[in-house]
Amino acid sequence: MSDSLPEAEVGAVAEGVPAGVPEAVVEAESAYDPAAPAPLNVDRPPSGNADVDAQLGRLADTDHLATDGHVEVYEDVHRGLRDALTALDARPGPPVPPRPYDNRS
């Protein structure tokens, strides 16, 4: 033990960390794992359709999954978007006005 440095700093210097570096910084750097899932922080502007926006929001689930877990989320989102588009096609539009001169004799 050294008389010139407090005990916590002696341990930090012995581990290769310079004295005076806050412990939170040391922990954050040692906790960093480049292979761990990391959020992409992709901006998803609203589409104007609540069903589509809900499906696109589900893509954020991939931010916390390993790469092999992405496929399930992508397939689920794709299925949801396909259903939303199908629902748009099935929705009846406004009634068509009758043609007044369609039936001539």
Buried (B, 14 or more C-beta within 10 A) or exposed (E): EEEEEEEEBBEBBEEEBEEEEEEEEBEEEEEEEEEEBEEEEEEEEEEEBEBBBEBBEBBBBBEEEEEEEBEEBEEBBEEBBEEBEEEEEEEEEEEEEEEEEEEEE
